[in-house]
Amino acid sequence: MTGVSLDLRTQSYGSPQQPQNGSLQIQNGFIVRKSSRMSLSGSREKDKLLLVLCRYLSRKKVVMLILLSFALMAFLSGFFTTNREDSSESTIFDHFNDAYNTSLQFSRKFGSQKDDNSSFQTTLSVCEENPPIHHFSPPLSSESTIFHSNFCQNFAFPPPPPGDRRRPGPRPCPVCYLPVEEAIASMPRVPSPSPVLNHLTYFHEESSTKTEPHEGSDFGGYPSLKQRNESFEIKESMTVHCGFVKGCRPGYKTGFDIDISDLVELEQFHDIIVASAIFGNYDVIQQPTKISDHAIKNIPFYMFIDEETESYMRNSSLLDYRMKVGLWRIIVVHNIPYTDSRRNGKVPKLLLHRLFPNVKYSIWIDGKLQLVVDPYKLLERFLWRHNATFAISKHYRRFDVFEEAEANKAAGKYDNKSIDYQIDFYRNEGLTPYSEAKLPIISDVPEGCVIIREHIPITNLFTCLWFNEVDRFTSRDQLSFAAVRDKIMGQVDWSVNMFMDCERRNFVIQAYHRDLLEHMPPPNLRRNRDSIPVSVSVRGNPIARNPVKKSPVKRGKGERRTRSRRHSKNPSNRDNMVF
């Protein structure tokens, strides 16, 4: 069958098409169409083209052509997807680089006036307090809601229970919490007022250089003593050092670096978060219990770990591709700024407002603690009920900073010379031992493993200055707490809610560090070791025989006393055994 016998029909169903003006020619068996005034329908053209392809191409070639077309489409799709991901990632990078830098750039010459004779000059830029917020959930009401409940009205705060022989240390005491529904209803709908300070910005240094003979780090910068003293002068608008000095977006090229996907997660808006950290594989992760369904749904739990801890968790099959361990969302930190794991833990502990710029309230617990009370109850009990913005428990035994310093030296918690230098520095600034004259302040020494706070400018400033002291002096944050608190309270109407340590022990359970747990014997072995030897009758003998006390045998000088006991070969002695 040749191309001539191909029946070409028009739209008139059945009438053969007649050639006009030689518009239809046959060349080598192919139909060649020249310009024609007639236009066939799109469906007929497609049918004719498909018929020609099916006739003059074998099935094998058609299959190969289809496969090649699919491969080309897949290649182009992957190419454009990769370009789109690269462009979106670059957009995130540009957002981190541009949105957190302001146009305010200035130069400051250190030591050109009264500090020293150095002519070192560095360029500082100012980072805004918070990035631009695009997705804020609207407040439920324009005014703060004050919720009154009689649930805890008749609750009398009892003294902590006394210790006993089995448990001589501090113990928890009863605490009255509101039910979860009432605690949620008591949440303020607007932020608490920040006294005096309304706008807080942070320094960003391209290169940090130590210019004075004091401690510091590249991560926290090296602020001079003059800058440190100026940071305690509370004003309406302030700029201070607050870690992450190498960039305006904490976690991005600043030290303490976090993956881009996690940074996007930290940018999300939340009313409340719970955060913790484990560095150097120092603690065993503890799962929260007794958490309400509403809290599980609306309150994220974040656990910061370093690469060493991540490697251990992956080898132990605790961490999978979802980066979740129970309720905890795991955030891996790269390029940690300090060699001391405990000092690295101070970064998220004190600078949560920088890592989470769009969060209203936060609860920090150390990695060795297990949370056993709902977060809404804690915030209502220790913040909202007292109209407080910062809450921390006091130390269970010590009230005075100078006593705490001596206890740290005795326990070898830090280098003694560094502790003495820090305490002498505070003493020269006017820090005095704790006494009743400081009331209503009940203690100068906190138990800093739990911090409950509202993220407003004054509390952000407090934790920034507290971190600067930890970065400048020792990592023992209990020693610098009172010095920073008293300087701020001396200028503005702001206070810290220091609650009892037995109340803290009511909502967290303290576990041992990993190194202690690994060296502890099993529970059954400890129980057997602590048990008192008793006589046990074996094979029907009700009473064990008392061993006969032999008189010591005198030996000569040349004789050696054997270390092993000589057991009698009399098998009857096996019936009487003492364990």
Backbone torsions as a table, in degrees:
resi	resn	phi	psi	omega
1	MET	NA	121.3	-176.5
2	THR	-99.1	178.1	-179.1
3	GLY	-68.6	-18.9	-179.4
4	VAL	-70.7	-37.3	-176.7
5	SER	-77.6	-0.6	178.4
6	LEU	-69.6	119.3	-177.6
7	ASP	-80.5	109.1	178.4
8	LEU	-101.6	125.9	-176.3
9	ARG	-121.1	152.8	177.6
10	THR	-92.9	-167.8	-179.2
11	GLN	-76.7	0.4	-175.4
12	SER	-93.3	27.7	170.6
13	TYR	45.1	82.2	166.8
14	GLY	114.1	-25.6	-177.8
15	SER	-82.5	125.7	-178.7
16	PRO	-62.5	148.1	179.9
17	GLN	-80.1	131.9	179.9
18	GLN	-97.9	133.9	178.9
19	PRO	-68.8	141.7	-179.6
20	GLN	-127.0	125.5	176.4
21	ASN	54.2	36.3	176.6
22	GLY	65.6	30.3	-177.9
23	SER	-74.7	-13.0	-179.4
24	LEU	-121.1	115.0	-179.1
25	GLN	-124.4	158.8	179.9
26	ILE	-117.2	119.9	177.8
27	GLN	-130.1	112.5	177.5
28	ASN	55.2	37.6	175.8
29	GLY	80.1	3.5	178.1
30	PHE	-109.0	144.6	178.3
31	ILE	-87.5	122.2	179.6
32	VAL	-113.6	123.9	-177.9
33	ARG	-103.1	127.1	173.8
34	LYS	-93.6	-178.1	-179.9
35	SER	-61.5	128.1	-177.9
36	SER	-133.6	150.7	178.9
37	ARG	-80.0	-16.0	-179.5
38	MET	-87.1	142.0	179.0
39	SER	-119.8	120.4	178.1
40	LEU	-81.0	159.5	178.9
41	SER	-69.4	158.7	-179.1
42	GLY	-63.7	-34.3	-178.5
43	SER	-69.2	-38.6	179.2
44	ARG	-67.3	-39.4	177.9
45	GLU	-61.6	-44.2	179.5
46	LYS	-63.9	-41.1	179.6
47	ASP	-63.7	-42.3	-179.7
48	LYS	-65.3	-41.3	179.9
49	LEU	-65.8	-41.8	178.6
50	LEU	-64.9	-36.8	179.7
51	LEU	-66.8	-39.8	178.9
52	VAL	-65.5	-41.6	-179.9
53	LEU	-65.2	-42.9	-179.3
54	CYS	-67.6	-26.6	-177.3
55	ARG	-83.2	-43.6	-171.4
56	TYR	-99.0	-1.5	174.9
57	LEU	-119.3	140.4	179.4
58	SER	-75.5	165.2	180.0
59	ARG	-63.3	-37.4	-178.8
60	LYS	-62.9	-41.4	179.9
61	LYS	-68.8	-35.7	178.9
62	VAL	-65.2	-42.8	178.9
63	VAL	-62.6	-42.6	178.8
64	MET	-64.3	-38.0	179.1
65	LEU	-65.4	-40.7	178.5
66	ILE	-64.7	-42.8	179.3
67	LEU	-63.5	-40.8	178.3
68	LEU	-64.2	-38.1	179.4
69	SER	-66.3	-40.5	177.0
70	PHE	-64.2	-40.9	179.1
71	ALA	-63.4	-39.8	178.2
72	LEU	-64.8	-41.1	178.3
73	MET	-64.3	-41.3	179.0
74	ALA	-64.2	-40.2	179.4
75	PHE	-63.7	-46.2	-179.9
76	LEU	-64.9	-38.2	179.1
77	SER	-64.1	-44.2	177.3
78	GLY	-64.8	-37.3	179.6
79	PHE	-62.8	-47.7	-179.2
80	PHE	-69.2	-33.3	177.1
81	THR	-65.3	-42.2	178.6
82	THR	-63.2	-42.4	178.0
83	ASN	-63.2	-37.4	-180.0
84	ARG	-67.9	-39.6	177.5
85	GLU	-66.1	-41.1	178.7
86	ASP	-62.8	-40.7	180.0
87	SER	-67.6	-37.4	178.5
88	SER	-68.6	-38.5	178.0
89	GLU	-66.1	-41.0	176.7
90	SER	-64.5	-31.5	176.6
91	THR	-65.8	-39.1	176.9
92	ILE	-64.1	-43.4	178.4
93	PHE	-60.7	-44.4	178.9
94	ASP	-62.5	-36.4	178.5
95	HIS	-63.4	-42.7	179.9
96	PHE	-68.2	-32.8	-177.8
97	ASN	-80.4	-34.7	-172.3
98	ASP	-97.7	-41.6	-172.2
99	ALA	-70.4	-21.2	-176.4
100	TYR	-103.2	-0.2	176.1
101	ASN	-107.3	132.3	175.5
102	THR	-97.4	168.9	-179.1
103	SER	-79.0	-2.0	-178.5
104	LEU	-79.9	106.8	177.7
105	GLN	-124.0	135.8	178.4
106	PHE	-149.9	163.0	179.5
107	SER	-112.2	144.7	178.8
108	ARG	-133.3	129.7	-179.5
109	LYS	-99.9	117.0	-178.5
110	PHE	-82.3	135.5	172.8
111	GLY	78.5	4.3	-178.1
112	SER	-78.5	-14.2	-178.1
113	GLN	-106.6	-82.9	-174.4
114	LYS	-122.9	-4.8	-174.5
115	ASP	-73.1	-57.0	176.9
116	ASP	-159.9	-171.1	-177.3
117	ASN	-98.5	12.3	-178.5
118	SER	-75.4	149.2	178.9
119	SER	-110.8	21.8	-179.6
120	PHE	-66.0	137.3	-178.0
121	GLN	-128.8	134.9	179.1
122	THR	-133.3	154.6	-179.0
123	THR	-104.6	127.6	179.4
124	LEU	-114.4	145.4	170.9
125	SER	-124.3	162.7	-173.9
126	VAL	-109.9	129.3	177.2
127	CYS	-101.0	134.2	-179.7
128	GLU	-65.5	159.5	-178.6
129	GLU	-64.0	-46.9	-179.4
130	ASN	-133.3	147.7	175.0
131	PRO	-71.9	168.4	176.8
132	PRO	-60.5	130.6	-177.4
133	ILE	-99.9	125.8	-175.3
134	HIS	-110.9	-23.9	-172.9
135	HIS	-129.8	72.6	174.8
136	PHE	-95.1	133.2	173.8
137	SER	-72.6	133.8	-176.9
138	PRO	-65.0	143.6	178.0
139	PRO	-65.7	152.5	-178.4
140	LEU	-71.0	-28.7	178.6
141	SER	-152.4	160.3	-177.8
142	SER	-80.6	-13.8	-179.4
143	GLU	-119.9	158.0	179.6
144	SER	-70.7	137.3	179.9
145	THR	-95.0	123.4	178.9
146	ILE	-102.9	117.4	-175.9
147	PHE	-107.1	126.3	179.4
148	HIS	-110.3	130.9	178.6
149	SER	-134.9	142.5	178.3
150	ASN	-96.9	12.9	-174.6
151	PHE	-63.9	-40.8	-176.8
152	CYS	-108.4	18.8	-174.8
153	GLN	-66.7	-41.7	-176.8
154	ASN	-94.4	12.4	-179.2
155	PHE	-81.2	124.1	177.9
156	ALA	-101.4	127.9	-177.9
157	PHE	-71.3	113.2	-177.4
158	PRO	-85.1	158.2	174.7
159	PRO	-70.3	156.8	179.4
160	PRO	-63.8	144.9	-178.1
161	PRO	-65.5	146.9	179.8
162	PRO	-71.7	154.6	178.5
163	GLY	-78.2	165.0	177.0
164	ASP	-134.2	-174.4	-176.7
165	ARG	-65.9	-37.1	-178.3
166	ARG	-77.6	-28.3	-177.4
167	ARG	-136.9	78.0	-174.1
168	PRO	-77.6	-19.4	-175.3
169	GLY	-77.6	-173.1	179.3
170	PRO	-65.9	149.3	-176.2
171	ARG	-129.2	158.9	178.2
172	PRO	-73.3	158.2	176.8
173	CYS	-125.0	158.9	-179.0
174	PRO	-64.7	142.6	177.5
175	VAL	-133.6	137.2	179.5
176	CYS	-93.7	116.0	175.7
177	TYR	-109.6	146.6	172.7
178	LEU	-74.0	154.4	171.7
179	PRO	-58.2	157.8	-174.4
180	VAL	-58.7	-42.4	-178.1
181	GLU	-62.7	-42.5	179.3
182	GLU	-71.0	-34.0	177.2
183	ALA	-65.7	-40.5	177.6
184	ILE	-64.9	-40.5	-179.8
185	ALA	-66.8	-22.5	-179.3
186	SER	-87.4	-0.1	-180.0
187	MET	-65.9	129.4	176.9
188	PRO	-63.4	143.7	-177.2
189	ARG	-91.7	-13.3	178.1
190	VAL	-128.9	154.3	-179.9
191	PRO	-64.2	152.8	175.8
192	SER	-70.0	149.1	178.5
193	PRO	-67.6	141.2	177.0
194	SER	-100.3	113.8	-175.7
195	PRO	-64.6	127.9	175.8
196	VAL	66.8	-60.2	-174.7
197	LEU	-77.6	123.2	178.8
198	ASN	-120.8	-21.2	-175.5
199	HIS	-138.9	121.1	-176.3
200	LEU	-123.4	128.6	176.5
201	THR	-125.8	168.1	-172.4
202	TYR	-129.6	149.1	178.9
203	PHE	-78.2	143.7	173.8
204	HIS	-128.8	123.0	-177.6
205	GLU	-117.6	130.5	176.9
206	GLU	-65.5	-40.3	178.6
207	SER	-142.1	125.5	-179.8
208	SER	-99.6	130.1	-179.1
209	THR	-131.4	136.4	-179.6
210	LYS	-75.1	121.3	-176.2
211	THR	-114.3	-9.9	-179.2
212	GLU	-133.1	153.8	-177.4
213	PRO	-76.4	65.8	175.7
214	HIS	-142.5	170.0	-177.0
215	GLU	-76.9	173.0	-178.9
216	GLY	158.8	-170.5	-179.0
217	SER	-156.9	163.5	174.6
218	ASP	-66.1	-28.1	-179.9
219	PHE	-73.0	-45.1	-179.2
220	GLY	-92.0	-6.5	-176.4
221	GLY	82.7	175.2	178.7
222	TYR	-123.7	69.4	178.7
223	PRO	-65.6	139.7	178.0
224	SER	-70.9	167.3	177.3
225	LEU	-62.9	-32.5	177.1
226	LYS	-65.3	-43.8	177.3
227	GLN	-64.4	-38.0	178.6
228	ARG	-62.5	-45.8	-179.2
229	ASN	-66.5	-35.7	178.7
230	GLU	-67.8	-28.6	-179.2
231	SER	-68.8	-17.3	178.1
232	PHE	-90.8	-1.4	176.3
233	GLU	-89.8	99.1	-171.5
234	ILE	-71.4	126.7	177.9
235	LYS	-130.7	175.2	179.4
236	GLU	-68.7	-35.6	177.8
237	SER	-130.4	128.5	-175.2
238	MET	-136.9	154.3	173.7
239	THR	-130.2	124.0	-174.7
240	VAL	-135.7	164.0	168.5
241	HIS	-76.5	139.5	-178.0
242	CYS	-154.4	48.9	-179.1
243	GLY	67.3	176.3	175.4
244	PHE	52.7	40.3	-171.6
245	VAL	-72.3	-14.7	-177.6
246	LYS	-82.3	-3.6	179.5
247	GLY	-164.7	164.6	-179.4
248	CYS	-90.9	-17.1	175.5
249	ARG	-103.7	106.3	178.2
250	PRO	-56.5	131.2	180.0
251	GLY	97.2	-4.6	-179.4
252	TYR	-124.6	102.4	179.0
253	LYS	58.4	39.5	-179.4
254	THR	-125.3	3.0	-160.0
255	GLY	78.3	153.8	-171.9
256	PHE	55.2	52.8	-172.3
257	ASP	-83.5	145.0	-176.6
258	ILE	-127.9	146.6	179.9
259	ASP	-60.6	152.6	-177.1
260	ILE	-60.6	-41.5	180.0
261	SER	-62.2	-36.6	177.9
262	ASP	-73.6	-34.3	177.2
263	LEU	-62.5	-39.5	176.5
264	VAL	-63.2	-37.7	177.2
265	GLU	-65.1	-40.6	-179.4
266	LEU	-69.8	-18.2	178.6
267	GLU	-77.5	-13.5	-174.4
268	GLN	-68.2	152.5	178.9
269	PHE	-83.9	132.6	175.6
270	HIS	-141.9	142.9	172.6
271	ASP	-69.2	-43.5	-174.7
272	ILE	-139.1	142.0	170.0
273	ILE	-133.9	158.4	171.0
274	VAL	-121.0	130.8	-174.3
275	ALA	-133.0	152.4	176.6
276	SER	-155.8	178.9	-178.4
277	ALA	-157.5	148.4	172.4
278	ILE	-136.4	117.2	178.7
279	PHE	-121.9	146.8	-178.8
280	GLY	68.2	20.6	-178.4
281	ASN	52.3	41.3	-170.2
282	TYR	-83.8	-26.8	-176.0
283	ASP	-130.5	166.6	175.0
284	VAL	-100.1	128.5	-176.3
285	ILE	-63.7	134.3	-177.3
286	GLN	-112.1	132.5	-178.3
287	GLN	-88.4	131.1	175.9
288	PRO	-65.2	149.3	178.0
289	THR	-130.5	165.3	178.6
290	LYS	58.6	37.1	178.7
291	ILE	-95.3	132.1	-177.5
292	SER	-70.7	159.8	178.2
293	ASP	-63.2	-35.7	179.3
294	HIS	-66.0	-38.5	177.8
295	ALA	-70.0	-40.0	178.3
296	ILE	-61.5	-35.3	-177.7
297	LYS	-78.2	-34.5	-169.2
298	ASN	-113.3	-13.9	-177.6
299	ILE	-114.0	113.6	177.1
300	PRO	-81.1	149.2	177.2
301	PHE	-114.1	121.7	-176.4
302	TYR	-116.4	131.6	176.8
303	MET	-121.2	116.9	178.0
304	PHE	-89.3	130.2	178.1
305	ILE	-135.4	159.7	175.2
306	ASP	-97.3	-179.0	-175.3
307	GLU	-68.6	-31.4	177.3
308	GLU	-64.2	-45.6	178.1
309	THR	-66.9	-37.4	178.4
310	GLU	-62.0	-42.8	179.5
311	SER	-61.5	-42.4	178.3
312	TYR	-64.3	-41.8	-177.7
313	MET	-67.7	-35.8	178.2
314	ARG	-71.2	-40.6	178.5
315	ASN	-66.5	-27.2	178.2
316	SER	-90.6	6.5	179.6
317	SER	60.8	27.7	175.8
318	LEU	-87.2	-23.2	-174.0
319	LEU	-121.6	130.0	179.2
320	ASP	-117.7	-167.3	-176.0
321	TYR	-67.5	-19.7	-179.8
322	ARG	-77.7	-10.6	-178.4
323	MET	56.5	42.0	177.8
324	LYS	-129.5	137.6	171.4
325	VAL	-128.2	96.8	-174.4
326	GLY	65.9	-124.5	177.6
327	LEU	-82.5	-14.6	-173.0
328	TRP	-82.0	128.0	168.6
329	ARG	-89.7	119.3	-173.1
330	ILE	-85.1	127.5	176.5
331	ILE	-115.8	114.1	-178.4
332	VAL	-87.4	130.8	-179.5
333	VAL	-106.2	129.4	177.2
334	HIS	-108.7	157.7	176.3
335	ASN	56.2	54.6	-178.9
336	ILE	-64.4	142.4	-169.2
337	PRO	-79.1	-22.0	-173.5
338	TYR	-122.5	156.5	174.3
339	THR	-82.6	-21.2	178.8
340	ASP	-87.5	120.4	-177.8
341	SER	-64.0	-35.8	-179.3
342	ARG	-68.5	-34.6	176.9
343	ARG	-70.3	-35.8	175.5
344	ASN	-62.4	-33.3	178.4
345	GLY	-67.1	-20.1	178.5
346	LYS	-72.0	-19.3	-178.7
347	VAL	-65.6	-57.8	177.3
348	PRO	-71.3	-26.4	-178.3
349	LYS	-64.3	-44.4	-175.4
350	LEU	-101.8	-17.1	-175.2
351	LEU	-117.6	35.9	178.0
352	LEU	-62.9	-31.1	-179.0
353	HIS	-67.6	-21.0	176.3
354	ARG	-86.9	-35.0	176.9
355	LEU	-75.0	-31.4	179.8
356	PHE	-121.8	82.6	-174.9
357	PRO	-72.5	-14.9	-175.4
358	ASN	-116.7	40.5	-179.0
359	VAL	-120.0	140.7	-179.6
360	LYS	-88.0	-48.9	-177.1
361	TYR	-129.4	149.2	178.1
362	SER	-140.9	148.6	174.7
363	ILE	-123.5	117.9	178.1
364	TRP	-104.5	132.7	173.2
365	ILE	-132.9	142.1	177.9
366	ASP	-64.6	159.4	-175.7
367	GLY	-65.1	-22.6	-179.2
368	LYS	-83.8	-2.5	-175.1
369	LEU	-100.2	147.1	175.1
370	GLN	-112.3	121.2	179.2
371	LEU	-79.8	127.8	-176.0
372	VAL	-126.6	14.8	176.6
373	VAL	-134.0	145.7	-177.5
374	ASP	-62.2	139.2	-179.0
375	PRO	-59.8	-35.7	178.5
376	TYR	-61.1	-38.9	179.1
377	LYS	-65.2	-39.4	-179.4
378	LEU	-65.5	-45.0	-179.4
379	LEU	-64.1	-40.2	178.7
380	GLU	-66.8	-39.5	-175.2
381	ARG	-72.2	-41.1	-170.1
382	PHE	-107.6	-13.2	177.2
383	LEU	-117.6	-65.0	-168.6
384	TRP	-66.9	-35.9	-179.3
385	ARG	-67.2	-28.1	-177.6
386	HIS	-105.5	5.1	-175.5
387	ASN	53.9	39.9	-179.0
388	ALA	-102.3	160.0	177.9
389	THR	-119.0	-7.0	179.6
390	PHE	-150.1	128.5	-178.2
391	ALA	-135.8	137.4	178.7
392	ILE	-153.9	147.4	-178.5
393	SER	-84.0	149.7	176.8
394	LYS	-84.1	163.0	-179.8
395	HIS	-66.0	145.3	-174.3
396	TYR	-73.4	-16.4	-175.9
397	ARG	-129.1	-42.2	-171.8
398	ARG	-105.9	143.6	179.6
399	PHE	-115.5	-18.3	-170.5
400	ASP	-108.4	137.1	-178.6
401	VAL	-65.6	-37.9	-178.3
402	PHE	-67.2	-36.5	174.0
403	GLU	-68.2	-38.3	177.8
404	GLU	-62.9	-37.8	178.2
405	ALA	-64.0	-43.4	178.1
406	GLU	-64.8	-37.7	177.6
407	ALA	-66.1	-37.9	176.7
408	ASN	-65.2	-39.0	178.2
409	LYS	-67.2	-41.1	-180.0
410	ALA	-66.3	-34.5	-179.1
411	ALA	-86.5	-2.9	-179.6
412	GLY	67.6	32.7	-178.1
413	LYS	-71.8	-25.3	-179.0
414	TYR	-159.4	170.8	178.8
415	ASP	-61.3	129.1	-174.7
416	ASN	-64.8	-36.3	-180.0
417	LYS	-65.6	-39.1	178.8
418	SER	-66.2	-38.8	178.2
419	ILE	-65.7	-43.9	179.1
420	ASP	-62.6	-40.0	179.4
421	TYR	-62.9	-42.5	179.7
422	GLN	-66.0	-44.7	-178.4
423	ILE	-66.9	-41.5	177.5
424	ASP	-63.4	-35.6	178.1
425	PHE	-63.3	-45.2	179.8
426	TYR	-68.9	-35.9	178.4
427	ARG	-63.7	-40.4	178.5
428	ASN	-68.7	-24.9	176.7
429	GLU	-80.2	-11.2	177.5
430	GLY	116.1	5.3	178.2
431	LEU	-69.6	129.5	-178.8
432	THR	-115.8	158.6	176.0
433	PRO	-60.1	155.1	-178.5
434	TYR	-70.5	139.9	176.5
435	SER	-150.7	175.1	179.6
436	GLU	-66.2	-16.1	178.0
437	ALA	-65.3	-18.4	-179.6
438	LYS	-86.9	-3.2	178.4
439	LEU	-58.2	144.4	12.3
440	PRO	-81.0	5.9	172.8
441	ILE	-68.7	123.9	-172.8
442	ILE	-96.7	-10.8	-178.9
443	SER	-165.7	152.2	173.6
444	ASP	-104.7	-2.5	-176.1
445	VAL	-121.9	117.4	178.2
446	PRO	-92.2	162.0	165.9
447	GLU	-101.0	89.3	-163.7
448	GLY	-79.0	20.1	-178.8
449	CYS	-79.2	-10.7	176.8
450	VAL	-134.4	129.6	176.9
451	ILE	-132.5	125.9	177.7
452	ILE	-118.5	123.9	-171.3
453	ARG	-150.8	158.4	170.1
454	GLU	-105.9	136.5	-175.7
455	HIS	-85.9	89.4	174.3
456	ILE	-127.9	165.3	-173.2
457	PRO	-54.2	-39.5	-175.0
458	ILE	-70.9	-39.2	177.3
459	THR	-72.6	-33.2	174.9
460	ASN	-63.6	-40.9	177.5
461	LEU	-64.3	-42.1	-179.0
462	PHE	-59.4	-47.8	-178.6
463	THR	-71.3	-29.9	174.7
464	CYS	-63.2	-49.2	-178.7
465	LEU	-68.6	-33.6	175.4
466	TRP	-63.9	-43.1	178.5
467	PHE	-65.5	-36.9	178.5
468	ASN	-61.4	-36.0	176.5
469	GLU	-68.6	-39.4	177.2
470	VAL	-65.0	-36.3	179.8
471	ASP	-74.4	-32.3	-177.8
472	ARG	-81.0	-41.1	-175.1
473	PHE	-108.7	-131.4	-179.0
474	THR	-87.2	165.8	178.3
475	SER	-83.2	0.3	178.7
476	ARG	-78.6	95.1	-172.5
477	ASP	-69.2	-17.7	176.4
478	GLN	-64.6	-26.2	-177.0
479	LEU	-77.0	-26.9	-175.7
480	SER	-102.6	-6.7	-175.9
481	PHE	-60.6	-52.1	-173.8
482	ALA	-66.7	-35.4	-178.7
483	ALA	-63.1	-43.1	-180.0
484	VAL	-72.3	-43.9	-179.1
485	ARG	-60.0	-45.4	-176.5
486	ASP	-66.8	-35.1	179.4
487	LYS	-66.7	-38.8	179.7
488	ILE	-73.9	-43.6	-179.5
489	MET	-66.5	-21.8	177.7
490	GLY	-73.9	-12.2	-177.4
491	GLN	-116.1	-29.6	-177.2
492	VAL	-128.9	161.6	179.0
493	ASP	-84.8	82.5	-178.7
494	TRP	-148.5	144.7	-178.2
495	SER	-144.8	166.6	179.4
496	VAL	-110.0	133.3	175.6
497	ASN	-84.1	101.6	177.7
498	MET	-97.7	107.1	-178.7
499	PHE	-96.7	171.4	-174.7
500	MET	-68.3	148.3	178.9
501	ASP	-68.1	-31.2	177.8
502	CYS	-66.7	-26.4	173.9
503	GLU	-70.3	-38.2	176.6
504	ARG	-62.7	-41.5	-179.6
505	ARG	-69.2	-9.7	175.9
506	ASN	-75.8	-33.4	-175.3
507	PHE	-109.9	-1.3	172.3
508	VAL	-134.4	145.8	175.2
509	ILE	-110.3	126.6	-174.5
510	GLN	-93.3	126.6	178.0
511	ALA	-104.1	173.0	177.7
512	TYR	-83.7	157.3	173.2
513	HIS	-68.3	161.6	-175.1
514	ARG	-61.3	-40.8	-176.7
515	ASP	-64.2	-33.8	176.7
516	LEU	-73.4	-38.4	-179.9
517	LEU	-65.1	-36.6	-177.5
518	GLU	-71.2	-24.3	-179.8
519	HIS	-96.4	-1.8	178.8
520	MET	-80.6	141.9	174.5
521	PRO	-71.6	162.8	177.3
522	PRO	-60.3	156.9	-177.9
523	PRO	-58.3	-40.2	-178.9
524	ASN	-67.8	-33.0	178.6
525	LEU	-71.0	-38.7	176.2
526	ARG	-64.1	-37.8	-179.6
527	ARG	-66.4	-40.8	178.4
528	ASN	-68.9	-33.9	-179.2
529	ARG	-69.2	-34.9	-179.5
530	ASP	-82.1	-11.3	-176.2
531	SER	-74.4	155.8	-178.9
532	ILE	-93.3	133.6	179.2
533	PRO	-62.4	133.9	178.4
534	VAL	-130.2	159.4	178.7
535	SER	-79.5	133.7	-179.8
536	VAL	-123.5	128.2	179.2
537	SER	-87.6	134.3	-177.8
538	VAL	-124.2	140.5	176.7
539	ARG	57.6	44.0	169.8
540	GLY	85.0	-6.1	178.1
541	ASN	-79.8	113.6	-174.7
542	PRO	-69.8	-31.2	-174.8
543	ILE	-127.1	133.4	177.1
544	ALA	-77.1	142.8	-179.3
545	ARG	-74.4	142.6	176.6
546	ASN	-77.9	132.0	179.5
547	PRO	-67.7	145.3	-179.4
548	VAL	-81.3	126.8	-179.5
549	LYS	-82.3	119.3	-178.5
550	LYS	-94.0	147.9	177.1
551	SER	-73.4	142.7	-179.5
552	PRO	-63.2	143.9	-178.8
553	VAL	-97.1	128.6	178.4
554	LYS	-80.1	132.4	-178.9
555	ARG	-116.5	154.6	177.6
556	GLY	-77.3	175.9	-178.6
557	LYS	-68.5	-30.5	-176.9
558	GLY	-82.8	-9.9	-178.3
559	GLU	-88.1	143.2	176.8
560	ARG	-108.9	140.4	179.2
561	ARG	-85.4	125.6	-180.0
562	THR	-72.2	145.4	-178.6
563	ARG	-83.2	-22.4	-177.7
564	SER	-94.4	142.6	177.5
565	ARG	-75.8	145.7	175.6
566	ARG	-92.5	116.5	-178.9
567	HIS	-90.5	142.7	178.2
568	SER	-72.5	142.2	179.7
569	LYS	-85.9	4.7	179.4
570	ASN	-71.8	115.4	-177.2
571	PRO	-67.6	-16.7	180.0
572	SER	-69.0	-20.4	179.2
573	ASN	-69.9	-16.1	179.9
574	ARG	-68.7	-20.6	-178.7
575	ASP	-72.7	-21.8	-177.6
576	ASN	-116.1	106.7	-177.2
577	MET	-129.0	143.1	178.7
578	VAL	-119.2	123.9	179.4
579	PHE	-105.9	NA	NA
